[in-house]
Amino acid sequence: MKRWALRGLIGLGAIVVVLLLAFTAIGGWGLVQTPSPPFDLAQAPPAPDYAARHAWLAFPGSNGLERSAPPGMTAIDERQAPADVFFVHPTTFKGSPVWNAPFDASDEAAPLNPPVLLAQLSAFNGCCRLYAPRYRQATLNALKEPRALDLAYGDIAAAFRHYIANDNHGRPFIIAAHSQGTAHAIRLLQEEILKTPLQRRLVAAYLIGGYVPDTFGELGLPICAAARQTGCVLSYNSSETGRTGARMITDTRTYWWRGRHVTNGRSRALCVNPLTWARDGRATAAANPGSLPFPTAPFGDTAKHLTALVPALTGAECRDALLEVTVPWSAPSGFVDKLSILFGSYHLNDYGIFYAALRRNARDRVLAWQQRNDRRPPLPSGGEER
């Protein structure tokens, strides 16, 4: 066969593969079917009772997957942890086309539950006790339906109030989130924390993998501009250098601002570089202390050893409201997925690509909060590598 013909067949095959991947990605994430019948609050799944342990995806004392750590790192003794993390998980449900998922959906129906604990929440176990409420999350098809988002947020607000009243005991805390969770955390900050006594105990807000307006300072919550700054907010959306597909996450999204849902007239999406902890400046791959491949089954249900981190995987730079990264094709498996191939979006591994940097930074900010507020004893070492 002539070389030009062979090259054409290879090119056609590549197109077919991409189309198949696109179809799989769209179908697999439930973007084909729209929930039916129309939204009806009376048909919503039962609400969680946050006094019950099963209403929490992560809770201190359970030794769940969120207590896992990579080689050379250990989870802090929860009895010595000087701070907490209240984590709002992303969309994990991939089941039937409904508006809101049952809060207690199984891992089969919500298969991203274990990876979220392993690759996202575990990044905070070197400094903090970990709380992650289950909630009636809006399904992927319902993320533009304000009533579905309101229902989901109502659960998050109830969980946070329960946590503050029964578990926090005056301790400093971090708000962390990803994707849909970030949308709810934006509202939680505005309705439950800012301009209340709780704001003094806010170490930082890590609102990753979603649209976060870069005008939070107008509400009294400054943008993080240094690694040890406290009482501030940061966000980023990882995108392959030169590609803009990740804008599907930040553009034309409905979010909560000043007491109502807003879609139009938005400010730019916030981007804080997790390798410089500032909005400007380019970091080379050498500045990235370690990236975690996306976890794969079998997961188990108790803490375990995570895969070894990959040092110097990629650098990062905030450019036009996206965090540009360059993950090499030679990278180990677990860093390239359908979203990154099709759209240049590393959304699924926003936390993992910067795992060690996030883990270290959470400890640094907690320590800085302790020092500024004269809280003792100091943060235990926790066996962390520096």
C-alpha angles and dihedrals in degrees: 000000000000117000094241091053092048090049090051092052091049090050092049090048091052091052091050091049092050092049091049090049090049092050091048092047093049095044094039092054093048097245094136101066125059118212113264138231103034118274112289120176090205089064095053118123117261116283121251122251105223092200085072120081094223089064089071126076088198129017132162116267097030098094089218129167090282087072091063120115138187122250112292093024132086136193113253119251101264090220089062099039107120096200143032136228120217103198126193107202125220127244105301100161120104100164134110120339100270130140097238127017124229108266090231097049111156123248087254091060092036102034095169092067095092096043090050091055093044101041103028116023094037088066087077099048093094092071111017155040109254128229122177118167123211111230143176092270120199108249120240090261092053102050092106093050107095093201092056090049091048091054092050092046092050088062092049092050091049091049092049093049090049091049093050093046098044113019113023099067094190096307126146113258143194123221110214131173147154135214110325087010090060091056090054093044090055088058094041091056091051098044104035110022118024115087091009130101088260091071090073089061095049107112094185142314116240101195101173134172100020144070112293118172114238089222098077088120088073087066094049099264110111124214113254109255102167137039095247099038113124134199091039141113131237135180142168142172116213115229135171110257111268096012127101105193090112088072087084083077097050106029127082092359123149113235140167117260130163095343103318145065111270130191106157132050093036129165122235120288114263118248123186115175110237091208096053100022090223134095094243135044132069121251121204123223089260088069092060107092097194145337127210119220114233107271120251133199143305091064107165118200105258134068116288142162113288124219115278113271121250111232123217094008095151143340123229142219132180108234126169092343095308127099104236117212134172111214107185120233087235091064117122118266115280098057101075122061141155094282094051093046096046102033108012090244120139090190095134091056101036088125099035097055089058098029100132093041091052093045092051093044094052089055092046093052093047090050090048091050090051092050094047092048096041092238117163149233098047121241109286117243092245091198092282123161114232 
